[in-house]
Amino acid sequence: MFEKIIKRSYYRQKHLKAPLLEERIKYLQYWDDKGRALNTLHGIAIYLLRITEFLHLESQRTVKLAEIDQAANAWATYQYNHPQKRGKFSRCGKERFTWYAIDWLKKLNWLEPLPEEKSPLFNRIFERRHALRRHTNASFLKERLLYLQKWGDDGATLNTLRSIAHYLLAVIDFLKLDEKDAVTSKDIQKAAEKWAKRTTGHIYMKRDFSNISERRFKSVATNWLDMMGKLRRPKEKTDPYLEPITQYIDYMRKERGLSEETIYSRTCVLKDFFKSSGKGVSLQQMTPLNIDDVLKKKHLEGQSRRSIQTYASTLRTFFTFAEGKNWCQARLALSIKTSRVYRHEALPQGPSWDDVQKLLATTEGDHPTNIRDRAILLLLAVYGLRCGEVTQLCLEDLDWENELLFIRRTKTLKSQTFPFSQTVGNAILLYLQKIRPNECSCREVFIARRAPYRPLTSSAIFQIVSKRLKPLELNLKHHGPHALRHACATRLINEGISLKEISDHLGHRSMESSRIYAKVDLSQLRKVADFEIGDLL
C-alpha cells in the first residue's frame, strides 16, 4: 500500500517503522476501495502517522474524546520550519486531525463509548462521536431532546432532525439563552439576521445574506422557545369586535350550517372591514357613511365590482345579525349599497382541454412532487372538484373494491358518489403506494411531503395549480384550481352532455348555475352561426 502512495523510500520507511502498521494499512485500504485518489490517500497516511504520534498510540487502548481535542490543538499549533507556518493556528488541520482520528479509532473500537442512556436520540441522529459530544454537552439538553422527539414522532427524517439539532445550538449561541430568562420576537429577528450574514469557509455559504437560513432560524427559535415558555409575546390589545365576530361565527356554523371555507372567508372580510373603518368606532356608533367610505376605498384600490359586491353582501348579513342583537343602529344593513353587477356579466373562464393536457404533461416523471400533483390535478380537471373537496378527501372515501369515489360537497354539505376513472384511480393509487408515508396518522389523502405530516390546505392546492399553470402563459384571468373546474364544465358542454347531467356532476344546487357554461361553449355557438337557413328568408 505504501509503495503505491509514497514514492520516496525515506518517507516510506518512516511510515513502515511507525506503530500500528497493520491498522493503518487496513484503514488506507478502506479508502482505496472507495476510489479515493492517490493524493488523498497520501494525505490520510500522513494524518494517521501524526495521530499515532500526538496521541502516543503504541498499542490498543481506549482513547477519550478530550485526548483527541488536546492532540488536535497541539497538531494545529505545530511549529513548521516553513516561515509562513510559524506561529499559525491551522483550523483546517485541527478539523481534519479530529475527523480522521475519530473515524479511524471508531472503526478500531478504541474510542470511548458515549453513554446511550444520556442521549439515545442523538446516538440515532449523529454518527460522528465529536458531533455526539458537542450536542450532548451543550446546555438545554432536556429541552432540545423533547423538541427533537416531537419532530421525530411527527415522522421527520434523520436529515431533518440533524438539521434542527444544529439550528438549536445556533439559537442557544446567537440568542445567548444561558444569560436570558425570556426573549422577544425582535431578539429572534436580530439573531436570525446575524446568523444569515455569518461568513464560513464553505463553498455554498459565501453569499452576503441567506434568506433560507434566516427563515429556518426564526422558525426553529420561535417554535422551540414557545414550547419551553421562554418566548415573551407582546400584550395583545383588547379587540372590541372580537366578541361580536365570535358569536357571528357560531351563528354561521351552528344555525346556518355554512362550510368552514365560507366561514373563514366571511370572517376575513369582517376583520378587514373593522381594521379599515378606523379605531374608536364601536358597533353602536357605526353609520352608513363609515361603511360607504370603506367600500369606496376598496374601489380605489382597484377591486372589481364583483369583489366589492361580495364584500358588501358579507357586511349586510353581519349587520342584519347585529341588529337582531341590538349591537348597532336599526336598518343599518339596508343602507349598505354597492354598484350594480349584471347577471352573467363575467363569464367563467378556464383553460381549454388541450391546455389541460399540457398542464398534466408537466407532472410526468417519477419525482414525488409530480406524482402527488398529477393526482390532484386530475381530480380537479376530470371531476371538477372544488379546492376544499380535494383537501377533505379521506382514505375512507376511496372504495377500491367497487371502484367508487365518495365526495363531500363543501357548499351543499351533501355526499356524492362517482365511478372511479381509470386514469384518476391509477394516479391516486401510485401516490398512495409510493409517495404517501405509511406512518402518517392523518386520514386525509393528500398531505405534506415533509414532516410534520399534515393535510394540505386550500392555499397549498392553489399554489400547486398556479405554479404549473402560469408558465403555460395562457390568456386566463385566474390561475387557481377553480379554473380547472371551469375547464371541466366547458368540456362536458362540448361533449354534448345535458345541463342536468353537468349540474349533477359539478354538485350544483340548480341547473341555473350550470347554464352559464352554455354561453362559454363557443364551438357550438359557431355551428349555429354557420347554419345555412336556405330559402326560409
C-alpha positions as CSV (number, residue, x, y, z in Angstrom):
1,M,0.0,0.0,0.0
2,F,2.8,2.5,1.0
3,E,4.8,1.6,-2.1
4,K,1.8,2.8,-4.2
5,I,1.1,6.1,-2.5
6,I,4.6,7.1,-1.2
7,K,7.3,7.3,-3.9
8,R,10.3,8.4,-1.8
9,S,11.9,5.5,0.1
10,Y,13.0,7.7,3.0
11,Y,9.4,8.7,3.8
12,R,8.1,5.2,3.0
13,Q,10.4,3.7,5.6
14,K,9.2,6.3,8.1
15,H,5.6,5.1,7.7
16,L,6.6,1.5,7.8
17,K,8.5,1.8,11.1
18,A,5.7,3.7,12.9
19,P,3.4,1.9,15.3
20,L,0.1,0.3,14.3
21,L,1.3,-0.5,10.8
22,E,-1.4,-3.2,10.2
23,E,-4.2,-1.0,11.5
24,R,-3.1,2.0,9.3
25,I,-2.8,-0.2,6.2
26,K,-6.4,-1.5,6.7
27,Y,-7.7,2.0,7.1
28,L,-5.9,3.2,3.9
29,Q,-7.2,0.1,2.1
30,Y,-10.8,1.0,3.2
31,W,-10.5,4.4,1.5
32,D,-8.7,2.9,-1.5
33,D,-11.7,0.6,-2.1
34,K,-13.9,3.7,-2.1
35,G,-12.0,5.0,-5.0
36,R,-10.0,7.8,-3.4
37,A,-7.2,9.4,-5.4
38,L,-3.5,8.7,-4.6
39,N,-3.1,12.3,-3.3
40,T,-5.9,11.8,-0.9
41,L,-4.5,8.5,0.3
42,H,-1.2,10.2,0.8
43,G,-2.7,12.9,3.0
44,I,-4.6,10.3,5.1
45,A,-1.4,8.3,5.6
46,I,0.3,11.5,6.9
47,Y,-2.6,12.2,9.3
48,L,-2.5,8.6,10.6
49,L,1.1,9.0,11.3
50,R,0.5,12.2,13.2
51,I,-2.4,10.7,15.1
52,T,-0.2,7.8,16.4
53,E,2.5,10.3,17.3
54,F,0.4,13.0,19.1
55,L,-1.9,10.5,20.8
56,H,1.0,8.3,21.8
57,L,-0.6,5.2,20.4
58,E,1.7,2.2,20.8
59,S,-0.9,-0.5,21.2
60,Q,-4.6,-1.0,21.6
61,R,-6.2,1.2,24.3
62,T,-9.3,3.3,24.9
63,V,-9.0,6.9,23.7
64,K,-11.1,9.7,25.2
65,L,-12.5,12.5,23.1
66,A,-10.8,15.0,25.3
67,E,-7.4,13.5,24.4
68,I,-8.3,13.9,20.7
69,D,-9.1,17.5,21.2
70,Q,-5.9,18.2,23.1
71,A,-3.8,16.3,20.4
72,A,-5.7,18.2,17.6
73,N,-4.9,21.5,19.1
74,A,-1.3,20.5,19.5
75,W,-1.1,19.5,15.9
76,A,-2.8,22.7,14.7
77,T,-0.2,24.8,16.5
78,Y,2.7,22.6,15.4
79,Q,5.8,24.7,14.6
80,Y,6.8,24.1,11.0
81,N,10.1,25.1,9.6
82,H,8.3,27.0,6.8
83,P,8.4,30.7,7.6
84,Q,4.7,31.1,6.7
85,K,3.6,28.3,9.1
86,R,5.4,29.5,12.2
87,G,3.1,30.8,15.0
88,K,0.0,30.0,13.0
89,F,-3.1,28.0,14.1
90,S,-4.4,25.7,11.4
91,R,-8.2,25.4,11.9
92,C,-8.4,23.1,8.9
93,G,-5.6,20.9,10.3
94,K,-7.4,20.6,13.6
95,E,-10.7,19.6,11.9
96,R,-9.0,17.0,9.7
97,F,-7.0,15.6,12.6
98,T,-10.1,15.3,14.7
99,W,-12.2,13.8,11.9
100,Y,-9.7,11.1,10.9
101,A,-8.8,10.3,14.5
102,I,-12.4,9.7,15.5
103,D,-13.3,7.8,12.3
104,W,-10.2,5.6,12.5
105,L,-10.4,4.8,16.2
106,K,-14.1,4.2,15.9
107,K,-13.5,1.6,13.3
108,L,-10.9,0.0,15.6
109,N,-13.3,0.1,18.6
110,W,-10.7,2.1,20.5
111,L,-12.9,5.1,21.1
112,E,-14.6,5.7,24.4
113,P,-18.3,4.8,24.3
114,L,-20.8,7.6,24.6
115,P,-23.4,6.7,27.3
116,E,-26.5,5.6,25.4
117,E,-28.8,6.4,28.3
118,K,-27.8,10.1,28.2
119,S,-28.9,10.9,24.7
120,P,-30.3,7.9,22.8
121,L,-31.9,10.2,20.2
122,F,-28.6,11.8,19.4
123,N,-27.0,8.4,19.0
124,R,-29.5,7.7,16.3
125,I,-29.1,11.1,14.6
126,F,-25.3,11.5,14.6
127,E,-22.7,9.1,13.5
128,R,-19.6,11.0,14.5
129,R,-18.5,11.0,18.1
130,H,-17.3,14.6,18.2
131,A,-20.8,15.7,17.0
132,L,-22.4,13.5,19.6
133,R,-20.3,15.0,22.3
134,R,-21.0,18.6,21.2
135,H,-24.7,18.2,21.1
136,T,-24.8,16.1,24.3
137,N,-22.7,18.5,26.4
138,A,-24.5,21.7,25.2
139,S,-26.9,23.4,27.5
140,F,-30.7,22.9,27.5
141,L,-30.2,19.2,26.7
142,K,-33.6,18.0,28.0
143,E,-35.5,20.8,26.2
144,R,-33.7,20.1,22.9
145,L,-34.4,16.4,23.1
146,L,-38.1,17.0,23.8
147,Y,-38.3,19.3,20.8
148,L,-36.5,16.8,18.5
149,Q,-38.6,13.9,19.8
150,K,-41.7,15.9,18.9
151,W,-40.5,16.2,15.3
152,G,-39.5,12.5,15.3
153,D,-42.9,11.5,16.4
154,D,-44.4,13.5,13.5
155,G,-42.3,11.5,11.1
156,A,-39.3,13.7,10.5
157,T,-36.4,12.1,8.7
158,L,-32.9,11.8,10.2
159,N,-31.6,14.5,7.9
160,T,-34.4,16.9,9.1
161,L,-33.7,16.0,12.8
162,R,-30.0,16.6,12.3
163,S,-30.6,20.0,10.7
164,I,-32.9,21.0,13.5
165,A,-30.4,19.9,16.1
166,H,-27.7,22.2,14.5
167,Y,-30.1,25.1,14.4
168,L,-31.0,24.6,18.1
169,L,-27.3,25.0,19.0
170,A,-27.1,28.1,16.8
171,V,-30.2,29.5,18.6
172,I,-28.6,29.0,22.0
173,D,-25.4,30.7,20.8
174,F,-26.7,33.6,18.9
175,L,-29.5,34.4,21.4
176,K,-27.3,33.8,24.4
177,L,-30.0,31.8,26.1
178,D,-27.8,30.9,29.0
179,E,-27.9,34.6,30.1
180,K,-31.7,35.2,29.5
181,D,-34.9,34.1,31.0
182,A,-37.0,35.1,28.0
183,V,-36.6,36.5,24.6
184,T,-38.9,38.5,22.3
185,S,-39.6,38.3,18.6
186,K,-37.3,41.3,18.0
187,D,-34.5,39.4,19.6
188,I,-35.1,36.4,17.4
189,Q,-35.2,38.6,14.3
190,K,-31.9,40.3,15.1
191,A,-30.2,36.9,15.8
192,A,-31.7,35.4,12.6
193,E,-30.2,38.3,10.5
194,K,-26.8,37.9,12.3
195,W,-26.9,34.1,11.6
196,A,-27.9,34.7,7.9
197,K,-24.9,37.1,7.5
198,R,-22.3,34.9,9.0
199,T,-19.3,34.0,6.9
200,T,-17.9,30.5,6.7
201,G,-15.4,28.7,4.6
202,H,-18.0,26.5,3.0
203,I,-18.2,27.0,-0.8
204,Y,-22.1,27.2,-0.6
205,M,-22.0,29.8,2.2
206,K,-20.1,32.6,0.7
207,R,-23.1,34.8,0.0
208,D,-23.6,38.0,1.9
209,F,-27.1,37.0,3.2
210,S,-29.0,33.7,3.2
211,N,-32.8,34.1,3.2
212,I,-33.3,30.4,3.8
213,S,-31.1,30.4,6.8
214,E,-32.9,33.4,8.3
215,R,-36.3,31.8,7.8
216,R,-35.2,28.5,9.3
217,F,-33.5,30.1,12.3
218,K,-36.7,32.1,13.0
219,S,-38.9,29.1,12.7
220,V,-36.9,26.8,14.9
221,A,-36.2,29.5,17.5
222,T,-39.9,30.6,17.7
223,N,-41.4,27.1,17.9
224,W,-38.8,25.8,20.4
225,L,-38.8,28.8,22.7
226,D,-42.6,28.9,22.6
227,M,-42.6,25.2,23.7
228,M,-40.2,26.0,26.5
229,G,-42.2,29.0,27.6
230,K,-39.3,31.4,27.0
231,L,-40.9,33.4,24.3
232,R,-42.2,36.7,25.6
233,R,-45.1,37.7,23.4
234,P,-46.4,41.3,23.3
235,K,-49.5,42.1,25.2
236,E,-52.5,41.7,22.9
237,K,-54.7,44.7,22.7
238,T,-58.3,44.1,23.5
239,D,-60.4,44.0,20.3
240,P,-63.9,45.4,20.9
241,Y,-65.1,43.5,17.8
242,L,-63.8,40.1,18.9
243,E,-66.9,39.0,20.8
244,P,-69.4,40.0,18.1
245,I,-67.3,38.2,15.4
246,T,-67.1,35.1,17.6
247,Q,-70.8,35.0,18.1
248,Y,-71.4,35.5,14.4
249,I,-69.1,32.6,13.6
250,D,-71.1,30.4,16.0
251,Y,-74.3,31.5,14.2
252,M,-72.9,30.7,10.8
253,R,-71.6,27.3,11.9
254,K,-74.5,26.1,14.1
255,E,-77.6,27.8,12.7
256,R,-76.8,28.5,9.1
257,G,-74.7,25.3,8.6
258,L,-72.2,27.0,6.4
259,S,-69.0,25.4,5.4
260,E,-65.7,26.2,7.1
261,E,-64.4,27.7,3.9
262,T,-67.3,30.2,3.7
263,I,-67.0,31.0,7.4
264,Y,-63.3,31.6,7.0
265,S,-63.7,34.0,4.0
266,R,-66.5,35.9,5.7
267,T,-64.5,36.3,8.9
268,C,-61.6,37.7,6.9
269,V,-63.9,40.3,5.3
270,L,-65.2,41.4,8.7
271,K,-61.7,41.7,10.2
272,D,-60.6,43.7,7.2
273,F,-63.6,45.9,7.5
274,F,-63.2,46.8,11.1
275,K,-59.5,47.4,10.5
276,S,-60.3,49.7,7.6
277,S,-63.1,51.6,9.3
278,G,-60.8,53.2,11.8
279,K,-60.1,52.9,15.5
280,G,-62.5,54.1,18.1
281,V,-65.7,53.4,16.1
282,S,-67.9,51.0,18.0
283,L,-70.7,49.0,16.5
284,Q,-73.2,51.3,18.1
285,Q,-71.6,54.3,16.6
286,M,-71.3,52.7,13.1
287,T,-73.0,54.8,10.4
288,P,-73.8,54.2,6.7
289,L,-71.1,56.8,6.0
290,N,-68.4,54.7,7.6
291,I,-69.4,51.7,5.5
292,D,-69.5,53.7,2.3
293,D,-66.0,55.1,3.0
294,V,-64.6,51.5,3.3
295,L,-66.4,50.4,0.1
296,K,-65.1,53.5,-1.8
297,K,-61.6,52.7,-0.6
298,K,-61.9,49.2,-2.0
299,H,-63.0,50.6,-5.3
300,L,-60.0,53.0,-5.4
301,E,-57.7,50.0,-4.6
302,G,-58.7,48.5,-7.9
303,Q,-61.0,45.7,-6.8
304,S,-63.6,44.6,-9.3
305,R,-67.3,45.3,-8.9
306,R,-67.9,41.6,-8.3
307,S,-65.5,41.6,-5.4
308,I,-67.0,44.7,-3.9
309,Q,-70.5,43.3,-4.2
310,T,-69.3,40.1,-2.3
311,Y,-67.7,42.3,0.3
312,A,-70.8,44.4,0.8
313,S,-73.0,41.3,0.9
314,T,-71.0,39.9,3.7
315,L,-71.3,43.1,5.7
316,R,-75.0,43.2,5.0
317,T,-75.6,39.7,6.5
318,F,-73.4,40.5,9.5
319,F,-75.2,43.8,10.3
320,T,-78.5,42.1,9.9
321,F,-77.4,39.6,12.6
322,A,-76.0,42.6,14.7
323,E,-79.4,44.4,14.5
324,G,-81.1,41.3,16.0
325,K,-78.7,41.5,18.9
326,N,-79.2,45.3,19.3
327,W,-75.5,45.9,18.7
328,C,-75.9,48.6,16.1
329,Q,-78.4,51.1,14.7
330,A,-81.6,49.9,13.2
331,R,-81.9,49.5,9.4
332,L,-78.1,49.8,9.1
333,A,-77.9,46.7,6.9
334,L,-80.5,48.1,4.5
335,S,-78.3,51.2,3.9
336,I,-75.4,49.2,2.5
337,K,-75.4,49.7,-1.2
338,T,-72.9,48.8,-3.9
339,S,-72.5,49.1,-7.6
340,R,-74.8,47.0,-9.8
341,V,-73.4,43.8,-11.2
342,Y,-75.4,42.3,-14.1
343,R,-76.2,38.6,-14.2
344,H,-73.6,36.6,-16.2
345,E,-71.6,39.9,-16.6
346,A,-68.4,37.9,-16.2
347,L,-68.4,34.5,-17.8
348,P,-66.3,31.8,-16.2
349,Q,-63.0,31.4,-17.9
350,G,-60.9,28.3,-17.8
351,P,-58.2,26.7,-20.0
352,S,-59.2,24.6,-23.0
353,W,-58.9,20.8,-22.7
354,D,-55.8,20.9,-24.9
355,D,-54.2,23.3,-22.4
356,V,-55.3,21.0,-19.6
357,Q,-53.4,18.2,-21.3
358,K,-50.3,20.4,-21.5
359,L,-50.8,21.1,-17.8
360,L,-50.9,17.4,-17.0
361,A,-47.8,16.9,-19.1
362,T,-45.8,19.0,-16.6
363,T,-46.4,16.3,-14.0
364,E,-44.8,13.5,-16.0
365,G,-41.9,11.7,-14.4
366,D,-41.1,9.8,-11.2
367,H,-40.4,12.7,-8.9
368,P,-42.6,12.5,-5.7
369,T,-44.0,16.0,-6.2
370,N,-45.0,15.3,-9.8
371,I,-46.8,12.1,-8.7
372,R,-48.7,13.8,-6.0
373,D,-49.6,16.9,-8.1
374,R,-50.8,14.8,-11.0
375,A,-53.3,13.0,-8.8
376,I,-54.6,16.4,-7.5
377,L,-54.8,18.0,-11.0
378,L,-56.7,15.0,-12.4
379,L,-59.3,15.2,-9.6
380,L,-59.8,18.9,-10.3
381,A,-60.0,18.6,-14.1
382,V,-61.8,15.3,-14.5
383,Y,-64.4,15.5,-11.7
384,G,-64.4,19.3,-11.5
385,L,-64.0,19.3,-7.7
386,R,-63.7,22.4,-5.7
387,C,-60.4,23.1,-3.8
388,G,-61.9,22.2,-0.4
389,E,-63.4,19.0,-1.7
390,V,-59.9,17.8,-2.6
391,T,-58.4,18.7,0.8
392,Q,-61.2,16.9,2.6
393,L,-60.9,13.7,0.6
394,C,-60.1,10.9,3.1
395,L,-58.8,7.4,2.7
396,E,-62.3,6.1,3.6
397,D,-63.7,7.9,0.6
398,L,-61.8,5.6,-1.8
399,D,-63.7,2.3,-2.4
400,W,-61.1,0.3,-4.4
401,E,-63.1,-2.9,-4.4
402,N,-66.2,-1.3,-6.0
403,E,-64.2,1.4,-7.9
404,L,-66.1,4.2,-6.3
405,L,-65.2,7.7,-5.2
406,F,-67.2,9.4,-2.4
407,I,-67.1,13.2,-2.4
408,R,-68.5,15.6,0.4
409,R,-69.6,18.8,-1.3
410,T,-68.4,21.8,0.6
411,K,-71.3,24.1,-0.3
412,T,-74.3,21.7,-0.1
413,L,-72.7,19.5,2.5
414,K,-74.1,16.5,0.7
415,S,-72.3,13.3,-0.3
416,Q,-71.9,12.3,-3.9
417,T,-70.7,9.1,-5.4
418,F,-68.6,8.9,-8.6
419,P,-67.3,5.9,-10.6
420,F,-63.5,5.8,-10.5
421,S,-61.9,6.9,-13.7
422,Q,-59.1,4.5,-14.5
423,T,-56.6,7.4,-15.2
424,V,-57.5,9.1,-11.9
425,G,-57.6,5.9,-10.0
426,N,-54.1,4.9,-11.2
427,A,-52.7,8.3,-10.3
428,I,-54.1,8.2,-6.8
429,L,-53.0,4.6,-6.3
430,L,-49.5,5.4,-7.4
431,Y,-49.3,8.3,-5.0
432,L,-50.6,6.2,-2.1
433,Q,-48.2,3.3,-2.7
434,K,-45.0,5.2,-3.4
435,I,-45.2,8.7,-2.0
436,R,-47.6,9.0,0.9
437,P,-45.8,7.9,4.1
438,N,-47.4,4.9,5.9
439,E,-46.6,6.1,9.4
440,C,-48.8,9.2,9.0
441,S,-51.8,9.3,11.3
442,C,-53.8,11.7,9.1
443,R,-56.8,10.2,7.3
444,E,-56.7,12.8,4.5
445,V,-55.4,11.5,1.2
446,F,-53.1,14.4,0.3
447,I,-50.7,15.5,3.0
448,A,-47.4,17.5,3.1
449,R,-44.4,15.6,1.7
450,R,-42.2,16.5,4.7
451,A,-42.6,16.2,8.4
452,P,-44.5,17.3,10.3
453,Y,-47.1,15.5,8.2
454,R,-50.4,17.4,8.0
455,P,-53.2,17.7,5.4
456,L,-52.7,20.1,2.5
457,T,-54.6,23.3,2.9
458,S,-56.6,25.1,0.2
459,S,-53.8,27.6,-0.2
460,A,-51.3,24.7,-0.8
461,I,-53.6,23.4,-3.6
462,F,-53.8,26.8,-5.1
463,Q,-50.0,27.1,-5.2
464,I,-49.7,23.6,-6.8
465,V,-52.1,24.6,-9.6
466,S,-50.8,28.2,-10.0
467,K,-47.1,27.3,-10.2
468,R,-47.8,24.8,-13.1
469,L,-50.5,26.9,-14.9
470,K,-48.7,30.3,-15.1
471,P,-45.7,29.1,-17.0
472,L,-48.0,27.9,-19.8
473,E,-48.7,31.7,-20.4
474,L,-52.4,31.2,-21.1
475,N,-54.8,34.1,-21.5
476,L,-56.5,33.5,-18.2
477,K,-57.6,35.9,-15.5
478,H,-57.3,33.4,-12.7
479,H,-54.8,30.6,-12.4
480,G,-56.2,28.7,-9.4
481,P,-57.9,25.3,-9.1
482,H,-61.3,26.8,-9.9
483,A,-60.1,27.4,-13.5
484,L,-59.8,23.6,-13.9
485,R,-63.4,23.3,-12.7
486,H,-64.5,25.7,-15.4
487,A,-62.4,23.7,-17.9
488,C,-64.2,20.5,-16.8
489,A,-67.7,22.1,-17.3
490,T,-66.8,23.6,-20.7
491,R,-65.5,20.2,-21.9
492,L,-68.7,18.5,-20.8
493,I,-70.8,21.1,-22.7
494,N,-68.7,20.5,-25.8
495,E,-69.2,16.7,-25.5
496,G,-73.0,17.3,-25.7
497,I,-73.8,16.4,-22.1
498,S,-77.1,17.8,-20.9
499,L,-77.2,20.6,-18.4
500,K,-78.9,18.4,-15.8
501,E,-76.1,15.9,-16.0
502,I,-73.5,18.6,-15.8
503,S,-75.3,20.2,-12.8
504,D,-75.2,16.8,-11.0
505,H,-71.6,16.2,-12.0
506,L,-70.4,19.6,-10.6
507,G,-72.7,19.4,-7.5
508,H,-74.7,22.5,-8.3
509,R,-77.9,23.1,-6.4
510,S,-79.8,24.0,-9.6
511,M,-79.2,24.0,-13.3
512,E,-79.1,27.8,-13.4
513,S,-75.5,27.6,-12.0
514,S,-74.6,25.2,-14.9
515,R,-76.5,27.2,-17.6
516,I,-73.8,29.9,-17.7
517,Y,-71.3,27.4,-19.2
518,A,-73.6,27.2,-22.3
519,K,-72.6,30.8,-23.1
520,V,-68.9,29.7,-23.0
521,D,-69.4,26.9,-25.5
522,L,-68.1,28.9,-28.4
523,S,-67.6,25.9,-30.7
524,Q,-71.3,25.1,-30.6
525,L,-72.3,28.8,-31.0
526,R,-70.2,28.9,-34.1
527,K,-72.0,25.9,-35.5
528,V,-75.3,27.8,-35.0
529,A,-73.9,30.9,-36.7
530,D,-72.7,28.8,-39.7
531,F,-76.1,27.1,-40.1
532,E,-77.5,27.5,-43.7
533,I,-81.0,28.9,-43.4
534,G,-81.6,28.4,-47.1
535,D,-84.9,29.7,-48.6
536,L,-86.6,30.4,-45.3
537,L,-86.0,34.1,-45.7
